[in-house]
Amino acid sequence: MHSAEFKTLRESLGLTISTLVKVIDVDERTLRKWEAGKKQPPQGVVDTLVGFDDLVNKTVAEIFNTHQESMKNGGQQGVVLERFVEAEDLAAAYPAFAALPTMTFGVVLFRVRQKFIDLGVPVSIIYKKA
């Protein structure tokens, strides 16, 4: 994977450099070298990042399909998406996101939101109440 692609993928997942170094347990200088093209990231790290992207895409599809079915069955005119305030609440609802920041779930919601907007469906995002 080219360094620019690696950086773009990280950013598209809502992961800052400081967050990613914690998630994959690597030195920040090493990560910066990967993104600058001075070193190639190990395949395992690339696979981890691609796995996060797959998780985001899968979750987007699941949430989108669930709301689309609800709209068909209930005749709803719009969609309300819920964002988690606390990482613990996100991990309880979506265990696969336990190692990721809530910001990454924000990326999921934004992508779902955009899919509905493209269909002309009004969407709002609210905080999930505990």
N, C-alpha and C positions, 0 to 999 in steps of 0.2 A: 504494500500500500504506500503510495506516495505521501510524503510528509504533509503536503497541503490537504490531501484527502483525509488524513488522520486528524488534523486540526479541525477541519470542517465538520467531520463526524462528531468529534468531541463537543464542539460548539452547538451543533444541531440537537444534541442530547441535553443541552442546558448544563453541561459540566464545566466548571471553571478548572483551571490548572490545579489550584490548591485542592479542590474536591477530588479530582481524578487521581492525584498522587496519593491521597488517603485511601481511595477505593481500591487501587491496584498495588498499593504499597511500593512505590518507587520514589526515588529522589527527584525533586523538582527540576534540578539542573539536567538530569537525564531526559525527563519529559520534554523540556525546552529544546534539547538537542534533537530529539525525534521530530518535533514540530518544525524546527529550522532546517531539517534535511541533513544535519551533520552526522546523524546516526540513524539506522533503521530500527524501528520498534520491533521487539521480538514478536514472532507469530502468535504466541499465547496472549500477548497484550492486545494485538489487533483482533484476535478472535473474541476476547472479552468485550471490546468496544463494539464489535459487530453484533455480539450477543445482546448487548444492551439495546442496540438499535432494533434488533429483531423483537425484543421484549416490548419496546415502545410501539412498534408497528402492530404487533399482535394485540396489545391492549387497546390501541386505537380502534382496531377492527371490532373487537369484542364490545367496547362501549358504544360504538357507532351502531352496530347491529342490534344491540339491546334496546337502544332508544328508538331506532327505526321500527322495530317490532312493536314497541309500546305505542308509537304513533299510529301504526296501522290498526292495532287492537283497540286503542282507547280514543282514537280520533283527536289526539292532542295536536295543537297547532304549533307548538314550540318545544324546545328542549331546555332543560335546566341541568347543567353539569355541576358536580360537587368537587370542590378542591379541599384538600386536607390542610389544616393548620399545623398539626403536630406530626412529626415523622413517625411516631408510634402508631397513630391512627391510620396513616397510609400503609405501614407495614402490616397492621392487623387486617386491613381490607384487601391489600395486594401484597402478599408475602414476598413475591419476587422482587419487589421494589425496596426491600429492607436495607440493602446495601447502597441504595441510591438516594440522593437528596430529593426533597419534595419538589424542588425546581424541575427535576426530570419528569415528574408526574404533571407538572404545569405544561411541559412540552406536549404530553399526551393530550391534555385537555385542549390546548390550542389547535392541535391537528384535528381533533374531533370537531371542535367548533368550526374550523375552516371547511370541513366536509359538509356540514349542515348549511353553512352560509352559502356554499356553492350550489346547494339545492334550493336556496331561497327560504330556508327554515330559520326562524328567529331562535337565537341561542343566548342564554345567560349563564354565567359561572358564579356560583355562590360558595361560601365557605360551609363545609359540612359541620353541623352542630354536634357537639359531643353528647 
